[in-house]
Every structure is written in C-alpha cells, then in structure tokens.
Amino acid sequence: MTIILEIFLYLAAGTFYWWWTQNLAFFGLAPNFIFAAALSAAILAGPVKAVAWGFFLGLYADMLGVSMFGGYALTYSLMAYAVYIVKRHFDMDSLFSQLVAALSLSWLCMLFYQGLSLAFFKINPTGIRIFLAEPFLNALAVPVVFQVFHQLKRRTGIL
C-alpha cells in the first residue's frame, strides 16, 4: 500500500511543479518544487529510498525540459546521497538547516548541471536571473514541502 501512496506523491509533486510553473510563474521565475521534493525526501527517507526519489524526480524534471536528458536525474541522485552523508552530522529537521541546505544545494546543483551541460553539449541552460533568484525561492519552498512530506510520513508511513 505504501508503494502506491509513494507513486501518488511522486506524481502529485511533479504535477504541482508543472502547474505552478505554468500558472504562477512571476517574470519567468518559480520555485523548483521538484528540487524541494527531492531534498525533503532525502532528509526524511533512508539512503536507498532517498537516492531513488532523487533519481526519479530528476528523471521527471528531465522529461519536462528540452536539454540534456539524465542530467537532473544524476544531479538529484548525488544531492540525495550528499544529504544522507550530511544528515548524520547535522539536524536537518530544523528550519534553519533546511534553509541553509536549500540555498547551498540549489546553487551547487545548478553549477553541477551547468558544468555537465557545458562539458557535453556546449550550451548554457541557466540564465543569471534564474541562478540568482531561484535558490531563494527554493529556500522558501523546501520547509513547506518538508512539512507536507513529514505529515504524510507520520500518518501513512511513506518515505
């Protein structure tokens, strides 16, 4: 039963991100709810499930984009593994830790994806406006998504 709920949560996170970017983007900027879901799953789940969530959410982001297929899957999988390593030493359930993690990991993920894109395709997918504004939008979105995921974990046992 929990696998069905996790599939539903995965599809809901992807659908919500798509809907938000289509209807509520402000000057072409929107929080990356797929990133927020991957980070929240990495904080709440064990290592294997966190990397799997990161991979599949990244695959969903790759399907929504038109550039390098598999880049986000690799990026979010590595991010989930890094969060697993870091959460053994820090309390990632606190608001401050989530804000710092969202800011720093947003920039690191963008830089990593940018490096992959430049190395393999010689294209620059990230504009300066997105690079400067999206991490702050993600930092606002991560605690909200984390609370939703945390409540679902407490009530249904998923993640």
Secondary structure as the mmCIF struct_conf table of DSSP 4:
data_model
#
loop_
_struct_conf.conf_type_id
_struct_conf.id
_struct_conf.beg_label_comp_id
_struct_conf.beg_label_asym_id
_struct_conf.beg_label_seq_id
_struct_conf.end_label_comp_id
_struct_conf.end_label_asym_id
_struct_conf.end_label_seq_id
HELX_RH_AL_P HELX_RH_AL_P1 THR A 2 ASN A 23
BEND BEND1 LEU A 24 LEU A 24
STRN STRN1 PHE A 26 PHE A 26
TURN_TY1_P TURN_TY1_P1 PHE A 27 GLY A 28
STRN STRN2 LEU A 29 LEU A 29
HELX_RH_AL_P HELX_RH_AL_P2 PHE A 33 LEU A 44
BEND BEND2 ALA A 45 ALA A 45
HELX_RH_AL_P HELX_RH_AL_P3 PRO A 47 LEU A 64
BEND BEND3 VAL A 66 SER A 67
TURN_TY1_P TURN_TY1_P2 PHE A 69 GLY A 70
HELX_RH_AL_P HELX_RH_AL_P4 GLY A 71 LYS A 87
TURN_TY1_P TURN_TY1_P3 ARG A 88 HIS A 89
BEND BEND4 PHE A 90 PHE A 90
TURN_TY1_P TURN_TY1_P4 MET A 92 ASP A 93
BEND BEND5 SER A 94 SER A 94
HELX_RH_AL_P HELX_RH_AL_P5 LEU A 95 PHE A 121
HELX_RH_AL_P HELX_RH_AL_P6 ILE A 128 THR A 156
#
